[in-house]
Amino acid sequence: MGITRRLFVQTMLYGFAARSLGQGVVEHRGALRPRGKPSGRPFPVRLVDVAASAGLKHPTVYGNSGHRDYIVEAIGCGCAFIDYDNDGWMDIFVLSGNTFGAGTPTATNHL
């Protein structure tokens, strides 16, 4: 089977479009710069776990604990920070997933 002019032009146009519009791997051609020196200043931050005292006591469920069959089981859930009751404090809305099949009765969203 010989190649027709139409097939040749289509192939060339598709190749040009793929090269110019495609989202492919980008080569890094810039020069690597060394990391800057640390400033030596202390980082005055203290992290404290306040989840239990804030009322975040329920587990977040997404998928089975042993394996993940579907992508919605593997990517987890989410949360949103919003001042729901207009008291000036940020409230957290935690989204909980569920398992496929029998499900988990305690899996629910929490505000």
C-alpha positions as CSV (number, residue, x, y, z in Angstrom):
1,M,0.0,0.0,0.0
2,G,1.5,3.3,-1.0
3,I,1.2,6.5,1.0
4,T,-1.2,9.1,-0.4
5,R,-0.6,12.8,-0.5
6,R,-3.6,13.3,1.9
7,L,-2.2,10.8,4.4
8,F,1.3,12.4,4.2
9,V,-0.1,15.9,4.8
10,Q,-2.3,14.7,7.7
11,T,0.7,13.0,9.3
12,M,2.8,16.1,8.9
13,L,0.1,18.4,10.4
14,Y,-0.6,16.0,13.3
15,G,3.2,15.8,14.0
16,F,3.5,19.6,13.9
17,A,0.5,20.0,16.2
18,A,1.8,17.4,18.7
19,R,5.2,19.1,18.9
20,S,3.8,22.6,19.2
21,L,0.8,22.0,21.4
22,G,1.5,18.8,23.2
23,Q,2.3,18.6,26.9
24,G,5.4,16.4,26.9
25,V,8.6,16.1,28.8
26,V,10.6,19.3,29.0
27,E,14.3,19.2,28.8
28,H,16.1,21.3,31.5
29,R,18.7,23.4,29.7
30,G,19.4,26.0,32.4
31,A,22.5,26.0,34.5
32,L,22.3,24.5,37.9
33,R,22.9,26.9,40.7
34,P,24.2,25.8,44.1
35,R,21.9,26.1,47.1
36,G,22.4,29.3,49.1
37,K,24.0,29.3,52.5
38,P,21.6,29.0,55.5
39,S,21.0,32.3,57.3
40,G,21.8,30.8,60.7
41,R,18.7,32.6,62.2
42,P,16.5,30.4,64.5
43,F,13.1,29.4,63.2
44,P,10.8,30.4,66.1
45,V,7.9,28.1,65.4
46,R,6.4,25.5,67.7
47,L,3.9,23.0,66.3
48,V,1.2,21.7,68.7
49,D,-1.2,18.9,67.9
50,V,-4.7,20.3,68.9
51,A,-6.8,17.9,66.9
52,A,-8.4,16.1,69.8
53,S,-9.1,19.3,71.8
54,A,-10.6,20.8,68.7
55,G,-13.1,17.9,68.3
56,L,-11.3,16.1,65.4
57,K,-11.8,12.6,66.8
58,H,-13.3,10.6,64.0
59,P,-11.2,8.7,61.5
60,T,-11.2,9.7,57.9
61,V,-12.1,6.7,55.7
62,Y,-11.2,6.3,52.1
63,G,-11.0,2.8,50.6
64,N,-10.1,-0.4,52.3
65,S,-7.1,-0.5,54.7
66,G,-5.5,-3.4,52.9
67,H,-5.8,-2.4,49.3
68,R,-7.0,0.2,46.9
69,D,-8.9,-0.9,43.8
70,Y,-10.1,2.4,42.4
71,I,-8.5,5.8,42.1
72,V,-11.1,7.4,44.3
73,E,-10.0,5.1,47.0
74,A,-6.3,6.0,46.6
75,I,-6.4,9.8,46.4
76,G,-8.1,10.4,49.8
77,C,-10.4,13.1,50.9
78,G,-10.2,16.8,51.5
79,C,-10.9,19.6,53.8
80,A,-12.0,23.3,53.6
81,F,-11.3,26.1,56.0
82,I,-14.2,28.6,56.3
83,D,-15.7,30.8,59.0
84,Y,-19.0,29.0,58.9
85,D,-20.6,30.6,62.0
86,N,-19.1,34.1,61.5
87,D,-17.4,34.1,64.9
88,G,-14.1,35.2,63.6
89,W,-12.5,31.8,64.0
90,M,-11.8,29.5,61.0
91,D,-13.9,26.3,61.0
92,I,-12.7,23.2,59.3
93,F,-15.0,21.0,57.1
94,V,-13.5,17.5,56.8
95,L,-14.7,15.4,53.9
96,S,-14.7,11.7,54.5
97,G,-14.8,9.0,51.9
98,N,-16.1,5.5,52.1
99,T,-15.3,2.0,50.9
100,F,-16.8,0.3,47.9
101,G,-19.1,-2.6,48.7
102,A,-20.5,-2.8,52.2
103,G,-19.4,0.7,53.1
104,T,-18.6,2.1,56.5
105,P,-21.5,3.5,58.6
106,T,-19.3,5.9,60.6
107,A,-17.8,7.5,57.5
108,T,-19.4,10.9,57.2
109,N,-18.4,14.5,56.7
110,H,-17.6,16.6,59.8
111,L,-17.7,20.4,60.4
